[in-house]
Amino acid sequence: YDSDADAGHPLVGVHVPFATAHDGHGAPIDTYRLSRGWRPLIVAFARTFGDGVERLRAAAREAGLDVFAVVAQPGSPADAAHTIVDAAHAYRDAFGARDGDVFVLRPDGYIADVACIDMPDDCLARALRVFAPADADEPVA
């Protein structure tokens, strides 16, 4: 898989792999319990918490989408609910993720797309291709 060459990631279209870690509060969180309803969500693998996560969250917030940051060490307590502390690399290994990979997960538990954290607008566009808000004026292409 070469994200720079825009090649298809081998997990696109398959069910989210199972992995478990802890959220920023220390509570167990597994990949099957990330989804909270009918909206897709974004899982961003960052080397450290500040690596583009806030820009991605700001872009996704306007669309009502959640962004979970997967990091090795906990970040800000304010973001603890949307942080996955993956010190043992269980999530990273299950997804085959590298620093900067962003996975768009469908509400039904399948991987819809993979993007790069350095391009938050592209990540959001990929998520919106999966989901058009009920109040959208036009369908999302």
N, C-alpha and C positions, 0 to 999 in steps of 0.2 A: 504494500500500500504506500503510495507516494502522494501525500496531500498537496504538495507543490505542483504536481503534474495534473491535479484534478482527476485522478483516477478514482474509480469507485471503491469505497471501503468494503472489505469483505463482509462486514456485519450489517450493511444496509439491507433492510427487508427481512431480517431475522429477529427473533424474539430477544429482548434484552437479556444478556447473560446474568446469571445470579452472582451476586457478591454482597458481602456485608462489611460494614465499617461502623463509624460513629458519627453522629452529627456534632455540630460545634458545642452542644450542651453535654456531650458525652453519652447520649442515648443511642442504642443500636439503631441502625438504619440500613435496610437492604434495598437492592435495586427494584424489587417487586413492589415495594411500598412507597416509592418516590411519587408516583402519579397520584394526583389529588383531584380526580374528576375527569372532565371531558376535554380539557385543554392539553395540548402537547407541552412538553417541558424541555429545557435545555440543560445538559450536563457538560460543564466545561472543565477540562483538565489543565490546571495551571501549575507551573513550577512552584510559585509562591502566590499568596492570596492576591496581591496587587497586579499580577500579570494580565491586565486587560479585563478582569472580571467585572470591575465597576462600570466600565464603558459598555460592556455587553449587557449587564443588568439594567443600566439606564435605558438602553435601546429597547430591551424586552419589556420593561415596566410599562411603557406607554401602550403596548399591545396586550397587557395583562398576562404575560407569560412569566413563569418562574425560571430562574437560572440557579442551578446548584453548582457550586464550585467544589471540585475535588482537589484537595491539597493534602500535603503530608503533615503539616502542622496547623493547629487552629489559628484563625485570624481574629478579626474584631468580634467581640461578643454581640454586637448589634446584628451581625450577619450569621449568627450561629445556627439558626433554623434552616438556612439555605447553604450551609457548608457541610461537606462530607470530609471528615478527617480520615484519611486513608494511609495511615503510617505504614501498614503492612503491604500496601499496593494491591490489595484485593480487587478494588474497582479497576485500577489501571491495568492490571493483568487480565481481568475478565473481558474488558473492552479492547484490549490490545492498543491502548491509547498512549500517545506521546504528548509531551508538553505542548499546549496550544490547541489540541484537538477539542472540538465541540460537537457533541452528539445531540441531535434532535430526536426526542423520543415521542412516539405517538401515544395517545391516551390508552390504547389497547395493549401497550407493552412491546411494541416493535420499534426498531430503529429506523427512522424515516430518512435521515441524512446525516452527513458529517461535514463540518466546516472548520474554519480556523479562527481562533479567538482574536487574532489581529484584525479581523474584518467583521466587526459587530453588526453592521447593516446587512451583510451577506448572511450571517447566522440567523438574523431575524427574518429575512426574506425566505430562507429555507424552512424555518418553523411556520411561517404564515402560509406557505404552499400546502402544508398539512392541515391547517386550520384557518377558517375564515370566521371572524367574530360574528355573532348573531346580528350585531348592529352595523355591520359593514355595508357601505353604500354600494360597493361593487364586489363581485366575487374576486378572490385573490387567485391570480393565475399561477 
